[in-house]
Amino acid sequence: MEQPRWDVPVVDRTEFQPALDVPPPGPQNRLTVLLRLLLLVPQYVVLWLLSVVAFVVVVIGWFGALFGGRLPRFAADWLSGYLAYDTRVYASSLLVTDRYPPFRFAALDHPVRIELRPGGPLNRLAVFFRLLLAIPAAIVQGLLQTGWWMLSFVSWLVVLVLGRMPEALFGATTAVLRYRMRFQAYLMMLTAAYPKAVFGDPADSEPPRSATRPLVLTGGAKALLVVYLVLGVIGSTAGSVTTDWDSYEDGGDTVSTMAPLPR
């Protein structure tokens, strides 16, 4: 009978998910919190211009991944930088950090960082059906974002008054930010890993590296995520109903359900 070999190296087959590193919530300047969206207008303009380029790079990269089995190096490098920049800007929008994002891809001194491992092998069939496969994750990501923004005024007011983001709100917000980043990484073929762990990670999933790695959520943070999802469903449903009603009115005569006024 063959004896087990204890000298065989252990191979880690755990699927790597794109990681988000954010420091713990700290004091924020109330003036920059008050004017946050206004201050970020130049960032939004730059991001919009870069998104046009990103679309072209993704299309080229899709063909490269489809025939080569991996994302071309130039596409992987450019899209990785774009996603890091986009995540920093979005983190500032969500009040996760008070640091203004620099206008560049590489920003090692910025507190919000992501870790990607692009350029790895990709399943050609999964690449071909990428948009179709991404639909469930897109729905979850859309509901989370919609729910957060529906409560954004309350979140903004809390941070403005307290001068910092409470722990539960920080956990739920960074969970939204991380899932959005993972979804974009999957959509842009920077990873083969499907977006996961909406409600955070187990405490022992990896050695602690930052406040969000691993992302261990409190009960309050998880409850907030549920609220975001519910509000996202309500907001999406209300928007759909409004759109259908407007289309009905545009397509025919307006029907009034009001009784005529008595003479």
VMD Tcl script that draws the C-alpha trace (Angstrom):
set ca {
  {0.00 0.00 0.00}
  {1.40 3.35 -1.03}
  {2.10 5.68 1.86}
  {0.95 9.31 1.69}
  {3.61 11.84 0.75}
  {3.76 14.74 3.17}
  {6.29 16.66 1.08}
  {3.86 17.32 -1.76}
  {3.11 21.08 -1.87}
  {-0.45 22.13 -1.17}
  {-2.06 23.73 -4.21}
  {-4.50 26.52 -3.43}
  {-7.44 25.99 -5.77}
  {-9.52 28.77 -4.25}
  {-10.89 31.03 -6.94}
  {-9.45 34.52 -6.58}
  {-12.04 37.26 -6.43}
  {-10.93 40.82 -7.25}
  {-10.17 42.43 -3.89}
  {-10.95 45.86 -2.49}
  {-8.76 47.49 0.14}
  {-10.19 50.42 2.10}
  {-8.98 51.70 5.51}
  {-11.40 51.87 8.45}
  {-13.83 54.80 8.48}
  {-12.19 57.93 9.84}
  {-13.02 61.60 10.32}
  {-14.16 63.47 7.21}
  {-14.14 67.17 6.45}
  {-17.75 68.30 6.68}
  {-17.25 70.96 4.00}
  {-16.04 68.41 1.44}
  {-18.91 66.12 2.45}
  {-21.35 68.98 1.89}
  {-19.96 69.72 -1.60}
  {-18.93 66.16 -2.51}
  {-20.91 65.70 -5.73}
  {-20.07 69.20 -6.94}
  {-16.36 68.64 -6.32}
  {-16.47 65.39 -8.27}
  {-17.98 66.90 -11.44}
  {-14.55 67.09 -13.20}
  {-13.98 63.43 -12.28}
  {-17.32 62.43 -13.79}
  {-16.44 64.22 -17.04}
  {-13.10 62.45 -17.27}
  {-14.70 59.11 -16.41}
  {-17.28 59.54 -19.15}
  {-14.57 60.22 -21.73}
  {-12.54 57.26 -20.49}
  {-15.62 55.02 -20.60}
  {-15.85 55.59 -24.35}
  {-12.26 54.41 -24.74}
  {-12.92 51.52 -22.33}
  {-15.80 50.33 -24.50}
  {-13.54 50.18 -27.56}
  {-10.80 48.38 -25.61}
  {-13.32 45.86 -24.23}
  {-14.60 45.07 -27.73}
  {-11.05 44.53 -29.02}
  {-10.22 42.54 -25.91}
  {-13.32 40.38 -26.39}
  {-12.14 39.28 -29.82}
  {-8.65 38.70 -28.46}
  {-9.97 36.61 -25.55}
  {-12.32 34.70 -27.80}
  {-9.56 33.58 -30.15}
  {-6.56 33.63 -27.80}
  {-8.18 32.31 -24.62}
  {-7.02 35.29 -22.54}
  {-7.35 39.06 -22.54}
  {-4.57 40.73 -24.58}
  {-1.90 42.31 -22.41}
  {-2.51 45.90 -23.54}
  {-6.25 45.56 -22.84}
  {-5.65 43.97 -19.44}
  {-3.26 46.74 -18.40}
  {-5.43 49.60 -19.62}
  {-8.71 48.24 -18.26}
  {-7.10 47.43 -14.89}
  {-6.00 51.05 -14.54}
  {-9.38 52.33 -15.67}
  {-11.23 50.14 -13.16}
  {-8.95 51.26 -10.31}
  {-9.58 54.92 -11.19}
  {-13.32 54.36 -11.56}
  {-13.46 52.61 -8.16}
  {-11.64 55.48 -6.44}
  {-14.05 58.04 -7.89}
  {-17.07 55.95 -6.99}
  {-15.73 55.41 -3.46}
  {-15.56 59.17 -3.03}
  {-19.11 59.50 -4.37}
  {-20.34 56.99 -1.80}
  {-18.55 58.91 1.00}
  {-16.31 55.95 1.80}
  {-13.23 58.18 1.87}
  {-12.49 61.87 2.20}
  {-9.43 61.74 -0.08}
  {-9.96 63.32 -3.48}
  {-9.12 60.84 -6.25}
  {-6.16 61.84 -8.43}
  {-6.57 62.14 -12.20}
  {-4.42 59.10 -13.03}
  {-4.66 55.35 -13.18}
  {-1.78 54.51 -10.84}
  {-2.27 55.95 -7.34}
  {-0.47 53.79 -4.80}
  {-0.74 56.52 -2.16}
  {-4.56 56.60 -2.33}
  {-6.37 54.76 0.50}
  {-8.79 52.99 -1.87}
  {-7.04 50.25 -3.86}
  {-8.06 47.14 -5.74}
  {-6.17 43.96 -6.53}
  {-6.72 42.24 -9.85}
  {-4.96 39.34 -11.49}
  {-5.72 40.01 -15.14}
  {-4.36 38.17 -18.11}
  {-5.18 34.68 -16.84}
  {-6.78 31.97 -18.98}
  {-10.43 32.50 -19.88}
  {-13.03 30.01 -21.00}
  {-13.80 30.90 -24.61}
  {-17.43 29.81 -24.28}
  {-17.86 32.03 -21.21}
  {-16.23 34.89 -23.13}
  {-18.60 34.41 -26.07}
  {-21.68 34.51 -23.80}
  {-20.23 37.08 -21.38}
  {-23.10 39.58 -21.66}
  {-25.70 36.88 -21.20}
  {-23.90 35.32 -18.24}
  {-23.49 38.72 -16.58}
  {-27.25 39.43 -16.47}
  {-27.91 37.98 -12.95}
  {-24.92 39.88 -11.50}
  {-26.01 43.02 -13.36}
  {-29.45 42.78 -11.74}
  {-27.98 42.41 -8.24}
  {-25.52 45.24 -8.84}
  {-28.28 47.48 -10.21}
  {-30.57 46.81 -7.25}
  {-27.80 47.52 -4.74}
  {-26.86 50.79 -6.44}
  {-30.47 51.91 -6.79}
  {-31.18 51.13 -3.15}
  {-28.08 52.95 -1.93}
  {-28.85 56.06 -3.95}
  {-32.46 56.06 -2.77}
  {-31.09 56.41 0.77}
  {-28.14 58.56 -0.25}
  {-29.56 61.75 1.24}
  {-29.93 60.07 4.63}
  {-26.38 58.66 4.39}
  {-25.03 62.05 3.35}
  {-26.83 63.75 6.24}
  {-25.49 61.21 8.76}
  {-21.89 61.66 7.59}
  {-22.31 65.43 7.47}
  {-23.60 65.61 11.06}
  {-21.25 63.03 12.58}
  {-18.20 63.93 10.51}
  {-17.57 60.25 9.84}
  {-19.35 57.18 8.47}
  {-20.84 54.81 11.09}
  {-19.55 51.24 11.06}
  {-22.76 49.61 9.77}
  {-23.14 52.16 6.98}
  {-19.46 51.80 6.08}
  {-19.75 48.02 5.85}
  {-22.87 48.09 3.67}
  {-21.47 50.82 1.43}
  {-18.14 49.10 0.86}
  {-20.03 45.88 0.09}
  {-21.92 47.76 -2.65}
  {-18.66 49.26 -3.91}
  {-16.85 45.91 -3.93}
  {-19.63 44.06 -5.73}
  {-19.78 46.80 -8.35}
  {-16.01 46.54 -8.87}
  {-16.18 42.75 -9.16}
  {-19.04 42.95 -11.62}
  {-17.15 45.38 -13.83}
  {-14.00 43.25 -13.63}
  {-15.99 40.21 -14.79}
  {-17.75 42.15 -17.54}
  {-14.43 43.51 -18.85}
  {-12.87 40.02 -18.73}
  {-10.28 41.06 -16.15}
  {-11.25 37.97 -14.20}
  {-12.91 34.64 -14.84}
  {-14.44 34.69 -11.34}
  {-18.15 35.45 -11.21}
  {-19.06 38.22 -8.71}
  {-19.79 36.75 -5.28}
  {-20.02 37.49 -1.56}
  {-22.59 40.28 -1.55}
  {-22.99 39.91 2.21}
  {-19.29 39.88 3.01}
  {-16.72 37.23 3.86}
  {-16.17 34.82 6.77}
  {-13.82 36.25 9.36}
  {-11.28 33.48 8.76}
  {-11.42 33.57 4.95}
  {-7.99 35.25 4.70}
  {-5.46 37.10 6.86}
  {-6.65 40.64 7.62}
  {-5.10 43.20 5.24}
  {-7.50 46.14 5.50}
  {-10.93 47.06 6.82}
  {-12.50 45.43 3.77}
  {-10.19 42.45 3.31}
  {-11.76 40.29 4.45}
  {-15.02 42.20 4.45}
  {-16.67 41.05 7.68}
  {-20.07 42.69 8.00}
  {-21.99 43.35 11.19}
  {-25.66 42.47 11.54}
  {-26.55 46.12 10.97}
  {-24.55 46.24 7.73}
  {-26.24 43.10 6.42}
  {-29.63 44.53 7.33}
  {-28.80 47.69 5.39}
  {-27.86 45.60 2.36}
  {-31.24 43.90 2.53}
  {-32.88 47.34 2.69}
  {-30.89 48.41 -0.38}
  {-32.03 45.35 -2.31}
  {-35.68 45.84 -1.31}
  {-35.57 49.54 -2.18}
  {-33.85 48.65 -5.45}
  {-36.71 46.32 -6.34}
  {-39.27 48.97 -5.39}
  {-37.44 51.67 -7.33}
  {-37.03 49.50 -10.42}
  {-40.67 48.41 -10.31}
  {-41.90 51.96 -9.87}
  {-39.72 53.12 -12.75}
  {-41.03 50.34 -14.98}
  {-44.65 51.14 -14.12}
  {-44.07 54.85 -14.80}
  {-42.45 54.08 -18.15}
  {-45.31 51.77 -19.17}
  {-47.90 54.39 -18.18}
  {-46.11 57.12 -20.12}
  {-45.92 54.83 -23.16}
  {-49.64 54.11 -22.84}
  {-50.48 57.81 -22.72}
  {-48.24 58.58 -25.69}
  {-49.74 55.76 -27.73}
  {-53.36 56.71 -27.38}
  {-55.90 59.01 -25.85}
  {-55.52 59.79 -22.19}
  {-58.19 58.03 -20.15}
  {-59.53 59.93 -17.18}
  {-60.92 58.04 -14.22}
  {-62.25 61.17 -12.56}
  {-66.01 61.64 -12.43}
  {-67.34 64.79 -14.06}
  {-67.84 67.70 -11.73}
  {-71.46 68.31 -10.75}
  {-73.07 71.24 -12.49}
}
mol new
graphics top color blue
foreach p $ca { graphics top sphere $p radius 0.5 }
foreach p [lrange $ca 0 end-1] q [lrange $ca 1 end] { graphics top cylinder $p $q radius 0.2 }
display resetview
